[in-house]
């Protein structure tokens, strides 16, 4: 529901953030939702549960002029499970604020991991994932279990706590008919598993992520059982990704908002916007590592640092330059002078942003096409045949008739030679 500037709203904060929550928000969520939603979330967390506010206060706090921008920021927070929105015609809006998923919970969600990978790359995701594998060496774990401290079932209390503070990511895949999938898979999987809510949610989520049909998901399940010999969700997701790659000829699914967005990619963006978003949000070292598959050498890093310092081009422009040159040179990167020459060319063309580069390349290609259209292939200019030529050919023909031994083809060749000499 759209908000108006002077509409009232209240917040209900389910759990205040700790240091791990802040780290999760900045490392895992920020690339997915953009700075507008990130700032809006922090502004909401700072509000008092007992107070009533207007959206004008949020707009002033965030220095946002357009209420539509604020609406879109809320949509992304809702989609990521960080807030739940309610409305009353009498009381106004109510927002329940939830903490982000922990690192472990986030990486257990294949939907979020795939989208994060599409934004920051596998290298950065692997660095973040390593936080989960840090081991404590030289100590014995003496932590008491929940059931050793409290007189209740761990399972039920855990579910109660999760229900209070973690709404999770809700995905409704309207294109996927789970009852049909269940019917197709009833000879493969047990009825108890097919009726399990967690399994159902996982299947729906994976099918949504990789845009797979009921039949395709059934094939994924069969492959997971027969080839991988296990039934982990990670294996199901991996095999679904293989089908996705083969079906759509794309390595990874990417995250886009369903509405136009100034801060992250949306399905309303054109290809230019997607390219600009990529080069502006990657480090030069990451671009070098992604195009070659190996860590860049010290000399390569030093070369581009020198290029940035001497030309004062932004890292986004340098990233664009690396991608263009790598494409033109089939993955090979020439020396410093080559890149410096391009930098000078761009400077003379007053190129200051990646957008300027794309516009410059488009105009250059148009000029090439126009030049090619203007180039005409003119026929060979022929000289006028003299009047005496016809009389000469008659005489020549008469003399040739007398030569009975001359073949007809040879006659024609001779006439052609004479004619060519006069042209």
C-alpha positions as CSV (number, residue, x, y, z in Angstrom):
1,X,0.0,0.0,0.0
2,X,1.4,3.4,-1.0
3,X,2.4,5.8,1.8
4,X,1.6,9.5,1.9
5,X,4.0,12.1,3.4
6,X,1.9,12.9,6.5
7,X,0.5,9.4,7.1
8,X,1.1,8.1,10.6
9,X,3.1,5.0,11.5
10,X,4.4,3.1,14.5
11,X,7.2,0.6,14.9
12,X,7.5,-2.5,16.9
13,X,11.1,-3.7,17.3
14,X,11.3,-7.4,17.8
15,X,15.0,-7.5,18.7
16,X,17.6,-4.9,19.0
17,X,20.7,-5.4,16.9
18,X,24.0,-6.7,18.2
19,X,27.4,-6.5,16.5
20,X,26.9,-9.7,14.5
21,X,23.6,-8.3,13.1
22,X,25.3,-5.1,12.0
23,X,28.1,-7.1,10.3
24,X,25.5,-9.2,8.6
25,X,23.6,-6.2,7.4
26,X,26.6,-4.4,6.0
27,X,28.3,-7.5,4.5
28,X,25.4,-9.6,3.3
29,X,22.3,-7.5,3.0
30,X,23.6,-4.1,1.8
31,X,24.6,-5.4,-1.7
32,X,21.1,-6.9,-2.1
33,X,19.0,-3.9,-1.0
34,X,21.0,-0.8,-1.7
35,X,21.9,2.2,0.5
36,X,18.4,3.5,0.5
37,X,16.9,0.5,2.3
38,X,20.0,0.1,4.5
39,X,19.6,3.7,5.8
40,X,15.8,3.3,6.2
41,X,16.2,0.2,8.2
42,X,18.7,1.8,10.6
43,X,16.4,4.9,10.9
44,X,13.5,2.6,11.8
45,X,15.6,0.7,14.4
46,X,16.3,4.1,16.2
47,X,12.7,5.0,16.7
48,X,10.7,4.5,19.9
49,X,8.1,1.8,20.1
50,X,5.7,4.0,22.0
51,X,5.7,7.0,19.7
52,X,3.6,7.7,16.6
53,X,5.5,9.3,13.6
54,X,4.8,10.6,10.2
55,X,6.7,9.6,7.1
56,X,7.7,13.3,6.8
57,X,10.1,12.6,9.7
58,X,11.7,9.7,7.9
59,X,12.1,11.7,4.7
60,X,13.8,14.6,6.7
61,X,16.0,12.2,8.6
62,X,17.2,10.4,5.5
63,X,17.3,13.6,3.4
64,X,15.0,12.0,0.8
65,X,12.8,14.3,-1.2
66,X,10.5,11.8,-3.0
67,X,8.1,9.6,-1.1
68,X,8.2,7.1,-3.9
69,X,11.9,6.5,-3.1
70,X,11.0,5.7,0.5
71,X,8.2,3.4,-0.7
72,X,10.7,1.4,-2.8
73,X,13.1,1.2,0.2
74,X,10.3,-0.3,2.3
75,X,9.4,-2.9,-0.4
76,X,13.0,-4.3,-0.4
77,X,13.0,-4.5,3.3
78,X,9.8,-6.4,3.2
79,X,11.0,-8.7,0.5
80,X,14.2,-9.5,2.5
81,X,12.2,-10.3,5.6
82,X,13.6,-7.4,7.7
83,X,10.2,-5.8,8.3
84,X,6.5,-6.8,8.2
85,X,4.0,-4.2,7.3
86,X,0.5,-3.7,8.5
87,X,-2.2,-1.0,7.9
88,X,-5.3,0.2,9.7
89,X,-7.6,2.8,8.3
90,X,-7.9,4.4,11.8
91,X,-4.4,3.9,13.3
92,X,-2.2,4.1,10.2
93,X,0.8,1.9,9.5
94,X,2.6,-0.5,11.8
95,X,6.0,-1.9,11.1
96,X,7.5,-4.9,12.9
97,X,11.3,-4.7,12.6
98,X,13.2,-8.0,12.6
99,X,16.9,-8.6,12.9
100,X,18.8,-9.9,9.8
101,X,19.7,-13.6,9.4
102,X,23.0,-14.6,10.9
103,X,25.9,-15.6,8.6
104,X,25.1,-19.3,9.1
105,X,21.4,-18.8,8.4
106,X,22.1,-16.6,5.4
107,X,24.4,-19.1,3.8
108,X,21.8,-21.8,4.4
109,X,19.5,-19.9,2.1
110,X,20.5,-20.7,-1.5
111,X,18.2,-17.9,-2.8
112,X,20.1,-15.2,-1.0
113,X,23.5,-16.7,-1.6
114,X,23.0,-16.9,-5.3
115,X,21.8,-13.3,-5.5
116,X,24.7,-12.1,-3.4
117,X,27.1,-13.9,-5.6
118,X,25.7,-12.2,-8.7
119,X,26.4,-8.8,-7.0
120,X,29.8,-9.2,-5.4
121,X,31.2,-12.3,-7.2
122,X,32.2,-15.8,-5.9
123,X,35.6,-14.6,-4.6
124,X,34.0,-12.2,-2.1
125,X,31.3,-14.6,-1.2
126,X,33.9,-17.3,-0.4
127,X,35.7,-14.8,1.8
128,X,32.5,-14.1,3.7
129,X,31.7,-17.9,3.9
130,X,35.1,-18.5,5.6
131,X,33.8,-16.8,8.7
132,X,31.7,-19.9,9.3
133,X,34.7,-22.2,9.2
134,X,36.8,-20.5,11.8
135,X,37.8,-23.1,14.4
136,X,38.9,-22.7,18.0
137,X,42.0,-24.7,18.6
138,X,43.5,-25.7,21.9
139,X,40.2,-25.4,23.9
140,X,37.5,-27.9,24.9
141,X,33.9,-27.0,24.3
142,X,32.2,-27.0,27.7
143,X,29.1,-25.0,26.6
144,X,25.9,-26.4,28.1
145,X,23.1,-27.4,25.8
146,X,19.7,-25.6,26.0
147,X,18.0,-28.6,27.4
148,X,20.6,-28.9,30.2
149,X,19.7,-25.4,31.4
150,X,16.0,-25.1,30.7
151,X,13.2,-27.6,31.5
152,X,11.6,-27.6,28.1
153,X,12.0,-29.0,24.7
154,X,14.7,-27.4,22.6
155,X,12.8,-27.9,19.4
156,X,9.6,-26.2,20.6
157,X,11.3,-23.3,22.2
158,X,13.6,-22.7,19.2
159,X,10.6,-22.6,16.9
160,X,8.9,-20.1,19.3
161,X,11.9,-17.8,19.4
162,X,12.3,-18.0,15.6
163,X,8.7,-17.2,15.2
164,X,9.1,-14.1,17.3
165,X,12.3,-12.6,15.8
166,X,12.8,-14.2,12.4
167,X,10.0,-14.0,9.8
168,X,12.4,-15.4,7.2
169,X,12.3,-14.9,3.4
170,X,8.8,-15.6,2.1
171,X,8.7,-16.7,-1.5
172,X,5.4,-17.5,-3.4
173,X,6.2,-19.0,-6.7
174,X,2.9,-18.7,-8.5
175,X,4.4,-20.4,-11.6
176,X,5.2,-23.6,-9.7
177,X,2.4,-26.1,-8.9
178,X,3.6,-28.0,-5.8
179,X,0.7,-30.5,-5.9
180,X,1.7,-31.4,-9.4
181,X,5.4,-31.7,-8.4
182,X,4.2,-33.9,-5.5
183,X,2.2,-36.1,-7.9
184,X,5.2,-36.5,-10.2
185,X,7.5,-37.3,-7.3
186,X,5.4,-39.7,-5.3
187,X,7.2,-42.8,-6.7
188,X,10.5,-41.2,-5.8
189,X,10.0,-39.6,-2.4
190,X,8.0,-40.6,0.7
191,X,4.7,-39.0,1.4
192,X,5.9,-37.7,4.7
193,X,8.7,-35.8,3.1
194,X,6.5,-34.4,0.4
195,X,4.1,-33.1,3.0
196,X,6.9,-31.6,5.2
197,X,6.6,-27.8,5.3
198,X,10.3,-27.2,5.3
199,X,10.9,-29.4,2.3
200,X,8.0,-27.8,0.4
201,X,9.3,-24.3,1.1
202,X,12.8,-25.3,-0.1
203,X,11.5,-26.8,-3.3
204,X,9.3,-23.8,-4.0
205,X,12.2,-21.5,-3.3
206,X,14.7,-23.4,-5.4
207,X,12.3,-23.6,-8.3
208,X,11.7,-19.8,-8.0
209,X,15.4,-19.1,-7.9
210,X,16.3,-21.2,-11.0
211,X,13.0,-20.7,-12.9
212,X,12.3,-24.5,-13.2
213,X,9.1,-26.3,-13.9
214,X,7.6,-29.1,-11.9
215,X,9.0,-31.7,-14.3
216,X,12.4,-30.2,-14.2
217,X,12.4,-30.1,-10.4
218,X,11.4,-33.8,-10.4
219,X,14.4,-34.5,-12.6
220,X,16.7,-32.5,-10.2
221,X,15.5,-34.7,-7.4
222,X,16.2,-37.9,-9.4
223,X,19.7,-36.7,-10.2
224,X,20.4,-35.8,-6.6
225,X,19.5,-39.2,-5.4
226,X,21.0,-41.3,-8.2
227,X,24.2,-39.3,-8.9
228,X,25.1,-37.5,-5.7
229,X,23.9,-40.4,-3.5
230,X,22.6,-37.9,-0.9
231,X,19.6,-35.6,-0.3
232,X,21.1,-32.5,1.1
233,X,19.5,-29.2,0.1
234,X,22.9,-28.0,-1.1
235,X,23.0,-30.9,-3.6
236,X,19.4,-30.2,-4.8
237,X,20.3,-26.6,-5.3
238,X,23.5,-27.4,-7.1
239,X,21.7,-29.8,-9.5
240,X,19.0,-27.2,-10.1
241,X,21.7,-24.7,-11.0
242,X,23.1,-27.1,-13.6
243,X,19.6,-27.3,-15.2
244,X,19.3,-23.5,-15.0
245,X,22.6,-23.1,-16.8
246,X,21.7,-25.5,-19.6
247,X,18.2,-24.1,-20.0
248,X,19.0,-20.4,-20.0
249,X,22.7,-20.3,-21.0
250,X,23.5,-18.2,-18.0
251,X,25.9,-19.0,-15.2
252,X,24.0,-17.6,-12.3
253,X,20.6,-16.0,-11.6
254,X,20.8,-12.4,-10.7
255,X,18.7,-10.3,-8.2
256,X,16.6,-7.5,-9.6
257,X,13.8,-5.5,-8.1
258,X,10.4,-5.7,-9.8
259,X,10.2,-1.9,-9.8
260,X,12.7,0.7,-11.0
261,X,15.4,1.4,-8.4
262,X,18.1,3.9,-8.2
263,X,20.3,1.9,-5.9
264,X,20.3,-1.7,-7.1
265,X,19.5,-3.5,-10.4
266,X,15.9,-3.8,-11.4
267,X,14.1,-5.5,-14.3
268,X,13.3,-2.0,-15.6
269,X,17.0,-1.4,-16.2
270,X,18.6,-1.6,-19.6
271,X,21.9,-3.4,-20.3
272,X,23.8,-0.2,-19.8
273,X,22.6,0.2,-16.2
274,X,23.5,-3.3,-15.4
275,X,27.1,-2.9,-16.8
276,X,27.5,0.4,-14.9
277,X,26.3,-1.2,-11.6
278,X,28.8,-4.0,-12.1
279,X,31.9,-1.9,-12.8
280,X,31.1,0.7,-10.2
281,X,30.8,-1.8,-7.4
282,X,33.8,-4.0,-8.0
283,X,37.4,-3.5,-7.0
284,X,40.0,-3.4,-9.7
285,X,41.7,-6.5,-8.2
286,X,38.4,-8.4,-8.3
287,X,37.9,-7.5,-12.0
288,X,41.4,-8.8,-12.8
289,X,40.8,-12.0,-10.9
290,X,37.4,-12.6,-12.4
291,X,38.6,-12.3,-16.1
292,X,41.6,-14.5,-15.6
293,X,40.5,-16.9,-12.9
294,X,43.7,-16.3,-10.9
295,X,44.9,-13.7,-8.5
296,X,46.5,-10.7,-10.2
297,X,50.2,-10.3,-9.9
298,X,51.8,-7.6,-7.8
299,X,53.0,-5.9,-11.0
300,X,49.5,-5.9,-12.5
301,X,48.0,-4.3,-9.4
302,X,50.8,-1.8,-9.3
303,X,50.2,-0.9,-13.0
304,X,46.6,0.0,-12.5
305,X,47.3,1.8,-9.2
306,X,49.8,3.9,-11.1
307,X,47.2,4.5,-13.9
308,X,44.6,5.7,-11.4
309,X,47.1,8.0,-9.7
310,X,48.5,9.5,-12.9
311,X,45.2,9.8,-14.9
312,X,42.9,10.5,-12.0
313,X,40.3,8.2,-13.5
314,X,37.8,6.5,-11.2
315,X,38.1,2.8,-10.3
316,X,34.8,2.3,-12.2
317,X,36.4,3.8,-15.4
318,X,39.5,1.6,-14.9
319,X,37.3,-1.5,-14.5
320,X,35.5,-0.6,-17.7
321,X,38.8,-0.1,-19.5
322,X,40.1,-3.5,-18.3
323,X,36.9,-5.3,-19.5
324,X,36.9,-3.6,-22.9
325,X,40.6,-4.3,-23.5
326,X,40.4,-7.9,-22.2
327,X,37.5,-8.5,-24.6
328,X,39.4,-7.0,-27.6
329,X,42.6,-8.8,-26.8
330,X,41.0,-12.2,-26.0
331,X,41.9,-12.1,-22.3
332,X,45.4,-10.7,-22.8
333,X,46.3,-7.5,-21.0
334,X,48.9,-5.3,-22.7
335,X,51.4,-3.0,-20.9
336,X,50.9,0.3,-19.2
337,X,51.5,2.5,-22.2
338,X,48.5,0.9,-24.0
339,X,46.1,1.7,-21.1
340,X,47.6,5.1,-20.7
341,X,46.9,5.9,-24.4
342,X,43.3,4.9,-23.9
343,X,43.1,7.1,-20.8
344,X,44.4,10.1,-22.8
345,X,41.8,9.3,-25.6
346,X,39.0,9.2,-23.0
347,X,40.2,12.4,-21.4
348,X,40.2,14.3,-24.7
349,X,36.7,13.0,-25.3
350,X,35.7,14.3,-21.8
351,X,34.8,10.9,-20.6
352,X,34.3,10.9,-16.8
353,X,31.9,8.0,-16.0
354,X,31.3,4.5,-17.2
355,X,28.1,5.8,-18.8
356,X,30.2,8.2,-20.8
357,X,32.3,5.3,-22.0
358,X,29.3,3.3,-23.2
359,X,27.9,6.4,-25.0
360,X,31.3,7.1,-26.6
361,X,31.5,3.5,-27.9
362,X,28.0,3.6,-29.2
363,X,28.7,6.9,-31.1
364,X,31.9,5.5,-32.5
365,X,30.2,2.3,-33.7
366,X,27.5,4.4,-35.3
367,X,30.0,6.5,-37.2
368,X,31.7,3.4,-38.5
369,X,28.4,2.0,-39.7
370,X,27.6,5.3,-41.4
371,X,31.0,5.5,-43.1
372,X,30.6,1.9,-44.4
373,X,27.2,2.9,-45.9
374,X,28.7,5.9,-47.6
375,X,31.5,4.0,-49.3
376,X,30.3,3.0,-52.8
377,X,31.8,0.5,-55.1
378,X,32.1,2.4,-58.4
379,X,32.2,0.3,-61.7
380,X,35.3,0.4,-63.8
381,X,35.2,3.6,-65.9
382,X,35.1,2.7,-69.6
383,X,36.5,4.8,-72.3
384,X,34.3,5.5,-75.3
385,X,34.9,3.1,-78.2
386,X,36.3,4.9,-81.2
387,X,34.3,5.0,-84.5
388,X,37.0,3.2,-86.4
389,X,36.8,0.2,-83.9
390,X,33.7,-1.3,-85.6
391,X,35.2,-1.0,-89.0
392,X,38.4,-2.5,-87.7
393,X,36.6,-5.4,-86.2
394,X,34.8,-6.1,-89.5
395,X,38.1,-6.2,-91.4
396,X,39.6,-8.4,-88.7
397,X,36.7,-10.7,-88.7
398,X,36.9,-11.0,-92.5
399,X,40.6,-11.9,-92.3
400,X,39.9,-14.4,-89.6
401,X,37.2,-16.1,-91.6
402,X,39.9,-16.9,-94.1
403,X,41.9,-18.7,-91.4
404,X,40.0,-22.0,-91.4
405,X,42.3,-23.5,-88.9
406,X,41.6,-21.0,-86.1
407,X,39.1,-22.2,-83.6
408,X,36.1,-20.2,-82.7
409,X,37.2,-19.7,-79.1
410,X,40.5,-18.3,-80.2
411,X,38.7,-15.8,-82.3
412,X,36.6,-14.5,-79.4
413,X,39.7,-14.3,-77.2
414,X,41.4,-12.2,-79.8
415,X,38.5,-9.8,-80.1
416,X,38.3,-9.5,-76.4
417,X,42.0,-8.7,-76.1
418,X,41.6,-5.9,-78.7
419,X,38.6,-4.5,-77.0
420,X,40.3,-4.5,-73.6
421,X,43.3,-2.6,-75.0
422,X,41.0,0.2,-76.0
423,X,39.2,0.5,-72.7
